[in-house]
Amino acid sequence: MLTRAALSTEFDIVEATNGNDALRMVSGWVPDLVVLDAIMPGLDGFDTCREMRSYYGFEHVPVLMLTGLEDDASVQRAFQAGATDFFVKSNQWSLLTQRLHYMLRTARTNRELERSKSNLARAQDLARMGSFDWWYSPDLPLGSGLELSEQALRVFGYGPEEHLSLREILHMLDTADRVALFRQLRLVLRNVNVIANDIPMHLPDGRDRVIHVEAEPEFGDLGQCIGYRGIVQDVTDRRHAEDSIRRLASTDALTTLPNRRQLMIRAERALEVARKSGHLVAMLMIDLDRFKNINDTLGHFAGDELLIEVSARLRACVRHCDQFNDLMVVETVGNRSHRQLEGVARLGGDEFVALLPEVHDVSDAERVGRRILDALREPLYVSGQECFATASIGIAVYPRDGENVTDLMRNADVAMYAAKTAGRNNAVTYSSSLAGRGPEMLELETALHKAIERDELRLFYQPKIDVAKGCVVGVEALMRWQRPDRLVSPADFIPLAEETGLIVPMTEWALREATRQVRAWQDEFGYQGGVAVNMPSRMFHRSDLLELVTSSVGVHGLRPDRLLLELTEGTLMTNIDAILPTLRELNELGVRISVDDFGTGYSSLAYLTTLPISELKIDRSFVQNLGVTHKGKAVITTIVALARALGLSVIAEGVESQAQANILHRQGCTTMQGYLFSRPVDGAALGPLRDFQLAPMAEVPEDDEGQTVSA
């Protein structure tokens, strides 16, 4: 009664008259605190406390044993029964109240601590992590004094009740790793360093795992190292993910060979070792010949199959190493580990590179090149079809052909292109003579990109002369490049423009400029002739070619038949099916089509009869043979006869002598152009030719030997 009166002012009190009633009362309810009298009728306080502690949820409920007994045995018995504290009955009830508040506060702290401990254990389980203490003494064996938490035991595949010693852990390592770890532990203890290692282990359950160990030293009162405290964590999945990421970043996805990034790393390391040891390093640039034909004929899937098979053969030709490591460290003299850098990499497309980190002389690299060529000569089976893949190989050697990776790759590339020029299926070693005009052509390509915006392109015009009438009947527009310091030959920049694709915007500019110039001549002196513009094959890959031509003539108010588009015979016959619909649309528009360099290709007469062409242009090579061989004259006769039979006009280019003009006229070709009449001139210089008059050429007899008599 006195206890209830003292506590009821600050607590909500629920009473039970004895231990049995108390146990029934709390069977479905957990109080914040329990006050038990030690001596009660029936079940006393000691047994009641012991029984209550066995109930679920009562493990951490504070229990105060209220007793009038002051002997030590009773106090000890109270604690053994599970009491949190005891209080001897007295008249100081306020002291009891304070004792209960303290117990509640302590209980809350304990609950929070247990909750934090539980959360930590859960987090460690999720992270596959556990803690350990390793107490060290120089007098004890190295493997003693290890204490592992439950979570740490689970990392090694053990249960919470099992024991695991350091010696048993060390036996989970391979012999070489174990020896290395012992050596490192002794070094760590001697220098009192921090431990941070990833250790591959074979766990007792048969799993291979990677365990990360991280610990810091603990110090005694005298500042001596008494052990280490740290964590162990299973990082196998993370290591696998990191290895996969590293491999993806360093590997070509198709062939699994090292990619450009890994090649650069290996090459840099190889050169570092070579600079110290003084040996040679070789680089072989390998490019497959006519790989595009496989892709175009059999499809890209077959092309991928071919690349995979080629990569396997290349890998077999060198001591290929699949080690991928951004931090690859190799030693120098006395250690051959730099040989691990050797291998084949894929740069992209059908380009591969073989890196030889140590060769005795150039002949070693050339021998590998011949081995590669021999391996590729064997037939390949792609998509069920037999095919062959030859290669062109360029070889460059450090330090002779370059002091750094960039120079070495560039010169190997130069040698590879020399091998292609020499006929492919060949290996060429770099020499300074192969560089040739490389730097000059690179500078020319860079300047050509800016030629249009700098307004450096010019059109020159060569008149077409009708020798029968003695007047100008048209002009051919010829592109020139006027640089600040010189006039660039078309033979230098036109092939470069076609290779880089710049020929397309250049041709667009030529169409607009040529039609503008024709309109200017028409307004100036009544010019009524046409203008011929050369059309590269790339222009017919565009879907808007018809709109481009229409806008070029329409903006200047010219009739479409004033424009003549010249296509080479090679362009025409190579892409006939693709460009035929466009040619017909242009013909319906009124634009005339001319076949340039006729007779130099492999024309099909069947196609020639169906093409919407207006003119055949005899190539200058046939004109130059006139008066030299009888065959030259026979070819001219055949072309002119063919043109007449098909209702086409015919024109001869490259006429440079009167004798050539006489023979052409006699064979029925009356329209000509060449230096005999006029060189290509600027648009402003064509004005004086408006009054150009040539005496009509009469029939010229031949002498008895078939030679034309010059007048």
Salt bridges, closest charged atoms under 4 A:
GLU10 OE1 - HIS101 NE2 2.55
GLU15 OE2 - ARG4 NH1 2.88
ASP21 OD1 - ARG24 NH2 2.09
ASP37 OD2 - LYS89 NZ 3.02
ASP44 OD2 - ARG77 NH2 3.45
ASP47 OD1 - ARG50 NH1 2.90
ASP85 OD2 - ARG99 NH1 3.15
ASP125 OD2 - ARG154 NH2 3.03
ASP133 OD1 - ARG229 NE 2.54
ASP174 OD1 - HIS202 NE2 2.89
ASP198 OD1 - HIS212 ND1 2.65
ASP198 OD2 - ARG239 NH1 3.29
ASP205 OD2 - ARG207 NE 2.73
ASP208 OD1 - HIS202 ND1 2.45
GLU214 OE1 - HIS212 NE2 2.79
ASP234 OD2 - ARG209 NE 2.93
ASP237 OD2 - ARG128 NH1 2.90
GLU242 OE2 - ARG238 NE 3.54
ASP243 OD1 - ARG246 NH1 3.01
ASP252 OD1 - ARG346 NH1 3.10
ASP287 OD2 - LYS420 NZ 2.91
ASP289 OD1 - LYS420 NZ 2.99
ASP296 OD2 - LYS292 NZ 2.61
GLU309 OE2 - ARG313 NE 3.17
ASP322 OD1 - ARG315 NH1 2.97
ASP322 OD1 - HIS320 NE2 2.86
ASP326 OD2 - ARG261 NH2 2.57
GLU342 OE1 - ARG319 NH1 3.90
GLU342 OE1 - ARG339 NH2 3.18
GLU358 OE1 - ARG336 NH2 3.46
GLU358 OE1 - HIS338 NE2 2.79
ASP364 OD1 - ARG367 NH2 2.47
ASP374 OD1 - ARG377 NH1 2.47
ASP401 OD1 - ARG400 NE 2.92
ASP407 OD1 - ARG410 NH1 3.02
GLU440 OE2 - ARG437 NH2 3.20
GLU443 OE2 - ARG483 NH2 2.90
GLU476 OE1 - LYS617 NZ 2.69
ASP485 OD2 - ARG486 NE 3.95
ASP492 OD1 - ARG437 NH1 3.83
GLU508 OE2 - ARG542 NH1 2.32
GLU513 OE2 - ARG516 NH2 2.70
ASP523 OD1 - ARG519 NE 3.44
ASP544 OD2 - ARG542 NH2 2.81
ASP561 OD1 - ARG559 NE 3.17
GLU566 OE2 - LYS464 NZ 3.68
GLU566 OE2 - LYS617 NZ 2.88
GLU615 OE2 - LYS464 NZ 3.90
GLU653 OE1 - LYS617 NZ 3.91
GLU702 OE2 - LYS633 NZ 2.92
GLU702 OE2 - ARG666 NE 2.90
